[in-house]
Amino acid sequence: MHLEGNVSIGAPRQKVWESLTDPNFVSQCAPGLESMDIIEPNKKFRAVAGTGFGSIKVMFKTDVEWVELDAPTLASMKVHGTAPGSAMDMTSAMTLSDGPNGSTDLSWTADVVVLGTIASVAARLMQPVTNLLVGALFKCIKGKIEVTDTVSEDVTQA
């Protein structure tokens, strides 16, 4: 399954970069996240998250590794997750560029392969559910970055 999108975030690129490459920040917005542990700072972390596809609920344990970090422009990661009778592998990349009026344009892609029980049982629901989850993730991230950037500006101007 291939996913991609673009998001305009009303904050400077460095602020967006720092937020998106911080697992603790992103974890605040991750749907269904149960736990997140940093294994190696700026390199590897582990997350446990639950998701549902119709009446099927599944808990994935995932290992995430940054493959490339070229601040503040490009980041890519690989993810391997397991759930009872299922597995998931993903590669993802994001590119940041300066947008108008001090904003940042984020372009991202993700290629996901799901194998096992969840793939065969929930195949027709996987794409729409994943699109909803990704949409919620980026809406939350955008909101948090823009709020913290506005608060920082207010404090600086005071």
N, C-alpha and C positions, 0 to 999 in steps of 0.2 A: 504494500500500500504506500503510495507516494502522497505526501502532504507538503504544501508550501503556502506562504502567505507574506504579506507586507503589513507593517504597523508603523504609524507615525506617532512618536512619543514626544510630548512637549517638554523636553529637557535636553541639556547638552550631551553630546556623544559620550564623553568621559563618565558622566553620571550614569547613563544608560548601561555602558559597558560594565562598570563596577557592580551595578545591580544584577545584571543578567549573568554574570560569571560568579556570583556569590550564591552558593547552594542554600545558605540560610535565608537569604532574601527570597529567592525563587520558591523555596519550600512553603513560604507563607501563602502562596497562591496555588500550589499544586492540588488539584482535586483528588480527594480520597487518600491523601498522604497520611500514613499512620506514624512513620518514623523516618528520620534521616540522620545518618552518621557520616562525618567526614573521615575518610580513611587516610588520605594523604592530601594536605592542603594544596589548593590550586591544581590538583591532579585527579583524585579519585574520591568518590563518595558512594554510599549505599543507601537506598531508599526502599521502604515497604509501602505500597499503596494498593488500595482496593478500588475496583471499578465494576460496573455492572453492564451487561449487555442483555437488555430485556429482563427475564427472570433469572438469568445466570449471573452470579456474583463471583468474582475471583480476586485473590490477593496475590500480587506480584512482588517478589523480592528482586530488586534490580541493582546491578553494579554499573556505575556510570564513570566514564573516564574521559577527561578532556584530551583530545588527540592533538589539537592545535589551538594555541591562544596567541593571536597577533593583535595586541591591544593598540588602539581601541577600534579595530576594524573587523576582524574575522575570528570566529571561534568554531571549532567542530568537536563533536563528541561521539563516542560509541557507547551503546547501552546494551546490556544483556540481562534479561529478566526471566525468572522461572516462577511457575505456579504449579499446583498439583496437576500433572498430566499435560502441561503446556509450557511453552517457552516463547520468548520474544527477543528479537534482535533489532536494533535501530541504529542508524547513523543519522546525524543531524548536523546542520551547519547554520550559522547566522552571520550576516554581513551588516555592519552599521555604516551609515554615511550621514553627512550633515544634511539636514533638511532646512526648510525656510524658517526664518525668525528664531534661530537658535534651537530648533527641534532636531530630532534624530529620526532617520528612516531606518527601520529594521526590516531586512528581508531574511526569511528563514526557509529551510527545507528539512524534511524528515522522510527517510525511507524505512518502513517498518515491515518486518516479517514476523508473523505469528504462526506457531506450529502447535499441533496437538489438539486436545479436546476443545479448548476455547475457540480455536480456528474453525473447526468443523461444525460446531454447534451454533456459534454466534456470527458466522461469516457475513450474513446479510446485514447485521446490525453494527458491525465493527466500524465501517467508514462513517456513518452518521453520528454514532456515539463519540468516536474519536474527534470528529470535527467540533462537536459541542464542547468536549473537554478542553481542546486546544483553544477554542474561542474564549472560554471562561478563564483559562490560564492567562492569556495575553491581555484580556480586559482588566483583570486584577493587577497584573504586573504594571501595565500602563498607568492605571490609577494610582498605585502606590508610588511609582517613580515620580509622576507629576505632582503628587501631593508633597512628597519630601523635597522636591526641587523648589516648589513654591514656598514652603516653610523656610528653607535655607535662604532664599532670596529675601524674605521678610526679615529674618534675623540679621542678615548682612546690611540691609537698608536702615535698620533701626538705630 
